[in-house]
Amino acid sequence: MPYITKPALEGYRKKLIDTGRPLLEKNVVPVQAAIIEFLDTIQELLFQKARRQSNREGMLEMTATWIGMDSDPRAVVSKFKRNWPGTAFEGCEEKFWIGQSDDAVLLLFAVSFPEDRYLTGRILITFQ
C-alpha cells in the first residue's frame, strides 16, 4: 500500500470525508479485527486498545507499545513502511503516513471502500 507524505494524506483524507460516508459500524468491526491481527504478528509490539469514533471522520484509534530490544523509532517506521497493512484492506484503495518523534511513532491511514464509504485511523506506538 502506498506510503505518502503527510500533506498528501491529509488531502486524500479530506477528499474522502467530503465526498463519501463513514464505513458502517458492522463493517468496521472485521477491519478492526484484521488490523489487530496484523499488529499481533509483530512480535516486538504489544497491542493495548482500540476505539472507534462514530462521527463524520470515521476514525479508528489504536495504541500499542513497542517492547522490542531495538527501541529506535526509525526501526519501527522502517518496519511499518515495509509491512503495513498486511491484508487488512484487501481490495481497497489505502494510503498511509508514518512519522516519528523521540518517544513515539504515529501511523495515520485513510481507506476508500466500495459505495463511497471510507475509514480513517491512527495508531500511536509508544516505547517502554
DSSP file with accessible surface (Angstrom, degrees, kcal/mol):
  #  RESIDUE AA STRUCTURE BP1 BP2  ACC     N-H-->O    O-->H-N    N-H-->O    O-->H-N    TCO  KAPPA ALPHA  PHI   PSI    X-CA   Y-CA   Z-CA
    1    1 A M              0   0  108      0, 0.0     2,-0.3     0, 0.0    94,-0.1   0.000 360.0 360.0 360.0 149.9    0.0    0.0    0.0
    2    2 A P        -     0   0   57      0, 0.0    94,-1.9     0, 0.0     2,-0.4  -0.409 360.0-151.9 -78.6 128.6    1.3    3.4   -0.8
    3    3 A Y  B     +a   96   0A  91     -2,-0.3     2,-0.3    92,-0.2    94,-0.2  -0.784  27.0 176.2 -85.9 131.8    3.2    5.5    1.8
    4    4 A I        -     0   0   33     92,-2.6    94,-0.2    -2,-0.4    91,-0.0  -0.869  34.5 -84.3-132.5 169.7    2.7    9.2    1.1
    5    5 A T     >  -     0   0   85     -2,-0.3     4,-2.4    92,-0.1     5,-0.2  -0.302  43.3-109.2 -70.3 160.3    3.7   12.5    2.7
    6    6 A K  H  > S+     0   0   89      1,-0.2     4,-2.7     2,-0.2     5,-0.2   0.918 117.7  50.6 -61.3 -44.4    1.5   13.8    5.5
    7    7 A P  H  > S+     0   0  101      0, 0.0     4,-2.1     0, 0.0    -1,-0.2   0.917 111.2  49.5 -61.5 -37.8    0.1   16.7    3.4
    8    8 A A  H  > S+     0   0   47      2,-0.2     4,-2.4     1,-0.2    -2,-0.2   0.906 111.3  49.5 -66.0 -38.6   -0.9   14.3    0.6
    9    9 A L  H  X S+     0   0    1     -4,-2.4     4,-3.1     2,-0.2     5,-0.2   0.931 109.4  51.3 -65.6 -43.4   -2.6   12.0    3.2
   10   10 A E  H  X S+     0   0   73     -4,-2.7     4,-2.5     1,-0.2    -1,-0.2   0.898 110.9  48.9 -61.2 -39.0   -4.5   14.9    4.7
   11   11 A G  H  X S+     0   0   42     -4,-2.1     4,-2.3    -5,-0.2    -1,-0.2   0.920 113.0  46.6 -65.1 -43.0   -5.7   15.9    1.2
   12   12 A Y  H  X S+     0   0   20     -4,-2.4     4,-2.3     2,-0.2    -2,-0.2   0.926 113.4  49.4 -63.4 -44.7   -6.8   12.3    0.4
   13   13 A R  H  X S+     0   0   39     -4,-3.1     4,-2.4     1,-0.2    -2,-0.2   0.922 110.8  49.4 -61.7 -45.1   -8.5   12.0    3.8
   14   14 A K  H  X S+     0   0  121     -4,-2.5     4,-2.8    -5,-0.2    -1,-0.2   0.915 109.4  52.6 -62.4 -41.1  -10.3   15.3    3.3
   15   15 A K  H  X S+     0   0  111     -4,-2.3     4,-2.0     1,-0.2    -1,-0.2   0.923 109.8  48.7 -60.9 -43.5  -11.5   14.3   -0.1
   16   16 A L  H  X S+     0   0   10     -4,-2.3     4,-1.9     1,-0.2    -2,-0.2   0.932 113.7  46.1 -61.5 -44.5  -12.9   11.0    1.3
   17   17 A I  H  < S+     0   0   21     -4,-2.4    -2,-0.2     1,-0.2    -1,-0.2   0.903 114.4  47.8 -67.3 -39.6  -14.7   12.8    4.1
   18   18 A D  H  < S+     0   0   97     -4,-2.8    -1,-0.2    -5,-0.2    -2,-0.2   0.823 124.2  29.1 -71.1 -32.1  -16.1   15.5    1.7
   19   19 A T  H  < S+     0   0   94     -4,-2.0    -2,-0.2    -5,-0.2    -1,-0.2   0.540 119.0  42.0-108.9  -8.6  -17.3   13.1   -0.9
   20   20 A G  S  < S-     0   0    7     -4,-1.9    97,-0.2    -5,-0.2    96,-0.1  -0.481  71.6-110.2-125.6-165.7  -18.2    9.9    1.0
   21   21 A R  E     -b  117   0A 120     95,-2.7    97,-1.6    -2,-0.2     3,-0.1  -0.968  40.7 -95.5-130.3 148.0  -19.7    8.4    4.1
   22   22 A P  E     -b  118   0A  33      0, 0.0    97,-0.2     0, 0.0    36,-0.1  -0.227  51.6 -92.5 -60.4 150.9  -18.0    6.7    7.0
   23   23 A L        -     0   0   16     95,-2.6     5,-0.1    35,-0.1    93,-0.0  -0.360  50.5 -99.5 -61.7 139.4  -17.9    2.9    6.9
   24   24 A L    >>  -     0   0   70      1,-0.1     4,-1.5    -3,-0.1     3,-1.5  -0.337  27.8-118.2 -62.9 146.1  -20.8    1.3    8.6
   25   25 A E  H 3> S+     0   0   92      1,-0.3     4,-1.7     2,-0.2     3,-0.4   0.880 114.6  57.0 -53.1 -42.5  -20.1    0.1   12.2
   26   26 A K  H 34 S+     0   0  155      1,-0.2    -1,-0.3     2,-0.2    -2,-0.1   0.785 110.9  44.6 -63.6 -24.4  -20.9   -3.5   11.2
   27   27 A N  H <> S+     0   0   67     -3,-1.5     4,-0.9     2,-0.1    -1,-0.2   0.685 105.8  60.7 -91.2 -20.3  -18.2   -3.3    8.5
   28   28 A V  H  X S+     0   0    7     -4,-1.5     4,-3.2    -3,-0.4     5,-0.3   0.876  93.0  66.9 -71.7 -37.3  -15.7   -1.6   10.8
   29   29 A V  H  X S+     0   0   72     -4,-1.7     4,-2.4     1,-0.2     5,-0.2   0.914 102.7  42.5 -55.8 -50.2  -15.6   -4.5   13.2
   30   30 A P  H  > S+     0   0   76      0, 0.0     4,-2.1     0, 0.0    -1,-0.2   0.876 115.0  51.4 -67.6 -30.9  -13.9   -7.0   10.9
   31   31 A V  H  X S+     0   0   15     -4,-0.9     4,-2.4     2,-0.2    -2,-0.2   0.939 110.2  49.1 -67.6 -44.4  -11.5   -4.4    9.6
   32   32 A Q  H  X S+     0   0   29     -4,-3.2     4,-2.5     1,-0.2     5,-0.2   0.929 110.8  50.6 -59.8 -43.0  -10.5   -3.5   13.1
   33   33 A A  H  X S+     0   0   54     -4,-2.4     4,-2.6    -5,-0.3    -1,-0.2   0.898 109.3  51.2 -62.6 -38.9  -10.0   -7.2   13.9
   34   34 A A  H  X S+     0   0   26     -4,-2.1     4,-2.3     2,-0.2    -1,-0.2   0.892 109.9  49.5 -66.8 -37.8   -7.8   -7.6   10.8
   35   35 A I  H  X S+     0   0    0     -4,-2.4     4,-2.8     2,-0.2    -2,-0.2   0.935 111.8  48.1 -66.2 -43.8   -5.7   -4.6   11.9
   36   36 A I  H  X S+     0   0   36     -4,-2.5     4,-2.4     1,-0.2    -2,-0.2   0.919 110.4  52.2 -62.5 -40.9   -5.3   -6.1   15.4
   37   37 A E  H  X S+     0   0  135     -4,-2.6     4,-0.7     1,-0.2    -1,-0.2   0.919 110.3  48.5 -61.0 -41.8   -4.4   -9.4   13.8
   38   38 A F  H >< S+     0   0   21     -4,-2.3     3,-1.2     1,-0.2     4,-0.4   0.938 111.0  49.8 -62.0 -47.5   -1.7   -7.7   11.7
   39   39 A L  H >< S+     0   0    1     -4,-2.8     3,-1.4     1,-0.3     6,-0.2   0.872 104.6  59.3 -61.2 -34.6   -0.3   -5.9   14.7
   40   40 A D  H 3< S+     0   0  102     -4,-2.4    -1,-0.3     1,-0.3    -2,-0.2   0.691  93.7  66.0 -68.1 -17.9   -0.2   -9.2   16.7
   41   41 A T  T << S+     0   0   95     -3,-1.2     2,-0.9    -4,-0.7    -1,-0.3   0.674  82.7  84.6 -77.6 -14.2    2.1  -10.6   14.0
   42   42 A I    X   -     0   0    8     -3,-1.4     3,-1.9    -4,-0.4    -1,-0.1  -0.786  68.9-160.8 -90.5 106.3    4.8   -8.1   15.1
   43   43 A Q  T 3  S+     0   0  178     -2,-0.9    -1,-0.2     1,-0.3    24,-0.0   0.793  86.2  55.6 -60.4 -31.2    6.5   -9.8   18.0
   44   44 A E  T 3  S+     0   0   59     -3,-0.1    23,-3.6    22,-0.1    24,-0.8   0.468  95.2  84.2 -82.5   1.0    8.0   -6.6   19.4
   45   45 A L  E <   -C   66   0A  11     -3,-1.9     2,-0.7    21,-0.2    21,-0.2  -0.886  59.0-161.1-113.2 131.0    4.6   -4.9   19.6
   46   46 A L  E     -C   65   0A  93     19,-3.1    19,-2.4    -2,-0.5     2,-0.2  -0.932  18.9-142.4-110.3 107.6    2.2   -5.1   22.4
   47   47 A F  E     +C   64   0A  45     -2,-0.7    17,-0.2    17,-0.2     3,-0.1  -0.483  23.5 176.0 -68.9 137.5   -1.3   -4.0   21.3
   48   48 A Q  E     -     0   0A 102     15,-2.5     2,-0.3     1,-0.3    16,-0.2   0.832  47.6 -24.9-110.8 -59.5   -3.1   -2.1   24.0
   49   49 A K  E     -C   63   0A 134     14,-1.3    14,-2.3     2,-0.0     2,-0.3  -0.995  40.4-155.3-157.3 162.7   -6.5   -0.8   22.9
   50   50 A A  E     +C   62   0A  30     -2,-0.3     2,-0.3    12,-0.2    12,-0.2  -0.986  12.5 179.1-138.5 146.4   -8.7    0.3   20.1
   51   51 A R  E     -C   61   0A 138     10,-2.6    10,-3.0    -2,-0.3     2,-0.4  -0.991  16.9-141.6-146.2 151.3  -11.7    2.7   20.0
   52   52 A R  E     -C   60   0A  89     -2,-0.3     2,-0.6     8,-0.2     8,-0.2  -0.928   6.7-148.6-114.0 137.3  -14.0    3.9   17.3
   53   53 A Q        -     0   0   46      6,-2.7     2,-1.6    -2,-0.4     6,-0.5  -0.926   9.4-149.7-102.1 120.2  -15.3    7.4   17.0
   54   54 A S        +     0   0  120     -2,-0.6     2,-0.2     4,-0.1     6,-0.0  -0.593  57.8 105.7 -92.1  76.3  -18.7    7.4   15.4
   55   55 A N  S >  S-     0   0   70     -2,-1.6     3,-1.7     4,-0.1    -2,-0.1  -0.766  90.6 -76.1-136.5-173.2  -18.5   10.8   13.7
   56   56 A R  T 3  S+     0   0  121      1,-0.3    -2,-0.0    -2,-0.2    -3,-0.0   0.776 123.8  62.8 -61.7 -27.1  -18.0   12.2   10.2
   57   57 A E  T 3  S-     0   0   77    -35,-0.1    63,-0.3     2,-0.1    -1,-0.3   0.706  91.8-144.4 -74.5 -17.6  -14.3   11.4   10.3
   58   58 A G    <   -     0   0    9     -3,-1.7    62,-2.2     1,-0.2     2,-0.3   0.916  33.8-175.4  57.0  44.2  -14.9    7.6   10.6
   59   59 A M  E     - d   0 120A   6     -6,-0.5    -6,-2.7    60,-0.2     2,-0.5  -0.565  25.2-167.5 -88.1 134.9  -11.9    7.4   12.9
   60   60 A L  E     -Cd  52 121A   1     60,-1.7    62,-2.3    -2,-0.3     2,-0.4  -0.984  13.4-165.6-114.3 121.7  -10.4    4.3   14.3
   61   61 A E  E     +Cd  51 122A  25    -10,-3.0   -10,-2.6    -2,-0.5     2,-0.3  -0.946  10.1 174.4-114.3 134.9   -7.8    4.9   17.0
   62   62 A M  E     -Cd  50 123A   5     60,-2.2    62,-2.5    -2,-0.4     2,-0.4  -0.965  12.9-159.7-136.1 151.6   -5.4    2.3   18.4
   63   63 A T  E     +Cd  49 124A  35    -14,-2.3   -15,-2.5    -2,-0.3   -14,-1.3  -0.972  14.4 167.4-131.2 148.1   -2.5    2.3   20.8
   64   64 A A  E     -Cd  47 125A   0     60,-2.3    62,-2.4    -2,-0.4     2,-0.4  -0.965  25.7-130.6-150.7 162.0    0.4   -0.1   21.2
   65   65 A T  E     -Cd  46 126A  16    -19,-2.4   -19,-3.1    -2,-0.3     2,-0.6  -0.973  16.8-133.1-121.0 134.3    3.7   -0.3   23.0
   66   66 A W  E     +Cd  45 127A  13     60,-3.5    62,-1.6    -2,-0.4   -21,-0.2  -0.761  29.2 170.1 -84.4 118.4    7.0   -1.3   21.4
   67   67 A I        +     0   0   71    -23,-3.6   -22,-0.2    -2,-0.6    -1,-0.1   0.290  34.3 121.2-113.1   8.8    8.6   -3.8   23.7
   68   68 A G  S    S-     0   0   17    -24,-0.8    60,-0.1     2,-0.2    -2,-0.0  -0.212  74.7-113.8 -71.1 162.4   11.4   -4.9   21.4
   69   69 A M  S    S+     0   0  191      1,-0.2     2,-1.1     2,-0.1    -1,-0.1   0.852 107.0  67.1 -65.0 -35.8   15.1   -4.6   22.3
   70   70 A D        +     0   0   91      1,-0.1    -2,-0.2     2,-0.1    -1,-0.2  -0.759  61.4 175.0 -89.9  98.5   15.6   -2.1   19.5
   71   71 A S        +     0   0   69     -2,-1.1    -1,-0.1    -4,-0.1    -2,-0.1  -0.064  30.6 131.7 -98.3  36.7   13.7    0.9   20.7
   72   72 A D    >>  -     0   0   49      1,-0.2     4,-1.5    31,-0.0     3,-1.0  -0.768  53.3-146.6 -87.4 118.3   14.8    3.2   17.8
   73   73 A P  H 3> S+     0   0   15      0, 0.0     4,-2.6     0, 0.0     5,-0.2   0.845  97.8  61.6 -55.5 -32.0   11.7    4.9   16.3
   74   74 A R  H 3> S+     0   0  159      1,-0.2     4,-2.5     2,-0.2     5,-0.2   0.877 101.7  51.9 -63.4 -35.4   13.4    4.8   12.9
   75   75 A A  H <> S+     0   0   30     -3,-1.0     4,-2.3     2,-0.2    -1,-0.2   0.899 110.3  48.5 -66.7 -38.6   13.5    1.0   13.0
   76   76 A V  H  X S+     0   0    0     -4,-1.5     4,-2.5     2,-0.2     5,-0.2   0.938 111.6  49.1 -66.1 -45.5    9.7    0.9   13.8
   77   77 A V  H  X S+     0   0   13     -4,-2.6     4,-2.6     1,-0.2     5,-0.2   0.939 111.9  49.4 -58.9 -45.8    9.0    3.3   11.0
   78   78 A S  H  X S+     0   0   51     -4,-2.5     4,-1.6     1,-0.2    -1,-0.2   0.921 110.1  50.5 -60.7 -43.5   11.0    1.2    8.6
   79   79 A K  H  X S+     0   0   49     -4,-2.3     4,-1.7     1,-0.2    -1,-0.2   0.924 113.2  45.4 -62.6 -43.1    9.3   -2.0    9.6
   80   80 A F  H  X S+     0   0    1     -4,-2.5     4,-2.7     1,-0.2    -1,-0.2   0.884 107.7  56.9 -70.5 -37.4    5.8   -0.5    9.2
   81   81 A K  H  < S+     0   0   95     -4,-2.6    -1,-0.2    -5,-0.2    -2,-0.2   0.870 113.2  42.4 -60.2 -34.0    6.7    1.1    5.8
   82   82 A R  H  < S+     0   0  159     -4,-1.6    -1,-0.2    -5,-0.2    -2,-0.2   0.817 128.7  24.5 -79.5 -32.5    7.6   -2.4    4.6
   83   83 A N  H >< S+     0   0   72     -4,-1.7     3,-1.7    -5,-0.2    -2,-0.2   0.635  82.1 147.9-113.8 -21.5    4.7   -4.4    6.1
   84   84 A W  T 3<  +     0   0    9     -4,-2.7    12,-0.1     1,-0.3    -4,-0.0  -0.416  69.4   2.3 -65.7 138.5    1.7   -2.1    6.7
   85   85 A P  T >  S-     0   0    3      0, 0.0     3,-1.7     0, 0.0    -1,-0.3  -0.788  74.0-161.5-107.4  24.1   -1.2   -3.1    6.5
   86   86 A G  T <  S-     0   0   43     -3,-1.7     3,-0.3     1,-0.2   -51,-0.1  -0.459  73.5 -34.4  66.7-132.7   -0.9   -6.8    5.7
   87   87 A T  T >  S+     0   0   96    -53,-0.2     3,-1.3     1,-0.2    -1,-0.2   0.221 106.3 112.0-105.3  15.6   -4.2   -8.0    4.3
   88   88 A A  T <  S+     0   0   13     -3,-1.7    -1,-0.2     1,-0.3   -53,-0.1   0.821  86.9  30.3 -61.4 -33.6   -6.4   -5.7    6.4
   89   89 A F  T >  S+     0   0    2     -3,-0.3     3,-2.2    -4,-0.1    -1,-0.3  -0.077  82.0 170.6-118.7  36.3   -7.6   -3.6    3.5
   90   90 A E  T <  S+     0   0  149     -3,-1.3     3,-0.1     1,-0.3    -3,-0.1  -0.158  70.1  10.3 -54.2 129.2   -7.5   -6.1    0.7
   91   91 A G  T 3  S+     0   0   84      1,-0.3     2,-0.3    22,-0.0    -1,-0.3   0.521 108.3 103.6  82.1   5.0   -9.2   -4.8   -2.5
   92   92 A C  S <  S-     0   0   23     -3,-2.2     2,-0.5    21,-0.1    -1,-0.3  -0.856  77.7-108.9-118.5 155.1   -9.5   -1.2   -1.2
   93   93 A E  E     + E   0 112A  95     19,-1.0    19,-3.1    -2,-0.3     2,-0.4  -0.714  46.7 175.1 -82.0 124.3   -7.5    1.9   -2.0
   94   94 A E  E     - E   0 111A   1     -2,-0.5     2,-0.3    17,-0.2    17,-0.2  -0.988  15.2-176.9-135.2 139.7   -5.5    2.8    1.1
   95   95 A K  E     - E   0 110A  47     15,-2.2    15,-2.2    -2,-0.4     2,-0.3  -0.979   9.9-178.5-132.4 148.5   -2.9    5.4    1.8
   96   96 A F  E     -aE   3 109A   1    -94,-1.9   -92,-2.6    -2,-0.3     2,-0.3  -0.964  17.2-157.8-145.6 162.6   -0.8    6.0    4.9
   97   97 A W  E     - E   0 108A  43     11,-2.5    11,-3.0    -2,-0.3     2,-0.4  -0.988  10.0-168.6-135.6 142.0    1.8    8.2    6.5
   98   98 A I  E     + E   0 107A   4     -2,-0.3     2,-0.3     9,-0.2     9,-0.2  -1.000  11.0 170.6-135.6 133.7    4.1    7.3    9.4
   99   99 A G  E     - E   0 106A  14      7,-2.4     7,-2.6    -2,-0.4     2,-0.3  -0.916  15.5-142.1-138.5 166.7    6.2    9.6   11.4
  100  100 A Q  E     - E   0 105A  97     -2,-0.3     2,-0.2     5,-0.2     5,-0.2  -0.884  12.3-177.3-132.1 155.8    8.4    9.6   14.5
  101  101 A S        -     0   0   57      3,-2.6     3,-0.2    -2,-0.3     5,-0.0  -0.722  54.5 -82.4-129.8-170.3    9.3   11.7   17.5
  102  102 A D  S    S+     0   0  161     -2,-0.2     3,-0.1     1,-0.2    -2,-0.0   0.829 125.7  20.3 -66.5 -31.4   11.8   10.8   20.2
  103  103 A D  S    S+     0   0  114      1,-0.1    24,-0.9   -31,-0.1     2,-0.3   0.285 123.2  34.4-125.8  12.3    9.4    8.8   22.2
  104  104 A A  E     - F   0 126A  15     -3,-0.2    -3,-2.6    22,-0.2     2,-0.4  -0.993  53.7-143.3-160.2 162.0    6.6    7.7   19.8
  105  105 A V  E     -EF 100 125A   0     20,-2.5    20,-3.1    -2,-0.3     2,-0.5  -0.994  17.6-159.5-128.9 136.1    5.6    6.7   16.3
  106  106 A L  E     -EF  99 124A  50     -7,-2.6    -7,-2.4    -2,-0.4     2,-0.5  -0.978   4.2-168.7-121.4 126.0    2.3    7.8   14.7
  107  107 A L  E     -EF  98 123A   0     16,-2.5    16,-2.7    -2,-0.5     2,-0.4  -0.969   6.5-171.3-112.5 125.1    0.8    6.0   11.8
  108  108 A L  E     +EF  97 122A  18    -11,-3.0   -11,-2.5    -2,-0.5     2,-0.3  -0.929   8.6 177.9-113.3 141.2   -2.2    7.7   10.0
  109  109 A F  E     -EF  96 121A   2     12,-2.4    12,-2.3    -2,-0.4     2,-0.3  -0.970  18.6-166.2-142.6 157.6   -4.3    6.0    7.3
  110  110 A A  E     -EF  95 120A   0    -15,-2.2   -15,-2.2    -2,-0.3     2,-0.4  -0.984  12.6-167.5-143.0 132.4   -7.3    6.6    5.1
  111  111 A V  E     -EF  94 119A   0      8,-2.9     8,-1.9    -2,-0.3     2,-0.5  -0.980  12.2-148.1-128.9 133.4   -9.1    3.8    3.2
  112  112 A S  E     -EF  93 118A  34    -19,-3.1   -19,-1.0    -2,-0.4     6,-0.2  -0.880  20.6-172.1-100.2 125.2  -11.7    4.1    0.4
  113  113 A F  E  >  - F   0 117A  27      4,-3.4     4,-0.9    -2,-0.5     3,-0.4  -0.691  34.9 -77.4-109.3 166.4  -14.2    1.3    0.4
  114  114 A P  T >4 S+     0   0   96      0, 0.0     3,-0.8     0, 0.0    -1,-0.2  -0.136 112.2  36.5 -58.0 161.1  -16.9    0.5   -2.2
  115  115 A E  T 34 S-     0   0  153      1,-0.2   -94,-0.1   -95,-0.0     3,-0.1   0.809 132.7 -69.5  63.3  33.8  -20.1    2.5   -2.3
  116  116 A D  T 34 S+     0   0  115     -3,-0.4   -95,-2.7     1,-0.2     2,-0.3   0.812  95.0 144.1  57.1  33.7  -18.2    5.7   -1.4
  117  117 A R  E <<  -bF  21 113A  39     -4,-0.9    -4,-3.4    -3,-0.8     2,-0.3  -0.686  25.1-176.7 -96.9 155.9  -17.5    4.5    2.1
  118  118 A Y  E     -bF  22 112A   1    -97,-1.6   -95,-2.6    -2,-0.3     2,-0.4  -0.968  18.7-156.6-148.0 164.0  -14.3    5.3    4.0
  119  119 A L  E     - F   0 111A   4     -8,-1.9    -8,-2.9    -2,-0.3     2,-0.3  -0.989  10.8-171.7-141.7 132.7  -12.4    4.6    7.2
  120  120 A T  E     +dF  59 110A   0    -62,-2.2   -60,-1.7    -2,-0.4     2,-0.3  -0.855  15.9 159.3-118.5 160.4   -9.6    6.8    8.6
  121  121 A G  E     -dF  60 109A   3    -12,-2.3   -12,-2.4    -2,-0.3     2,-0.3  -0.997  27.7-142.7-168.0 171.3   -7.4    6.0   11.6
  122  122 A R  E     -dF  61 108A  89    -62,-2.3   -60,-2.2    -2,-0.3     2,-0.5  -0.993   5.9-158.9-146.0 145.4   -4.4    6.4   13.6
  123  123 A I  E     -dF  62 107A   0    -16,-2.7   -16,-2.5    -2,-0.3     2,-0.6  -0.992   9.6-158.6-125.7 120.8   -2.1    4.1   15.5
  124  124 A L  E     -dF  63 106A  67    -62,-2.5   -60,-2.3    -2,-0.5     2,-0.6  -0.896   6.7-167.7-101.2 124.3    0.1    5.5   18.3
  125  125 A I  E     -dF  64 105A   0    -20,-3.1   -20,-2.5    -2,-0.6   -60,-0.2  -0.961   7.2-174.9-115.1 118.0    3.1    3.4   19.2
  126  126 A T  E     -dF  65 104A  47    -62,-2.4   -60,-3.5    -2,-0.6     2,-0.4  -0.626  21.3-117.3-105.4 169.8    5.0    4.3   22.3
  127  127 A F  E      d   66   0A  41    -24,-0.9   -60,-0.1   -62,-0.2   -56,-0.0  -0.868 360.0 360.0-113.7 143.9    8.2    2.9   23.7
  128  128 A Q              0   0  180    -62,-1.6   -57,-0.0    -2,-0.4    -1,-0.0  -0.435 360.0 360.0 -81.6 360.0    8.6    1.1   27.0
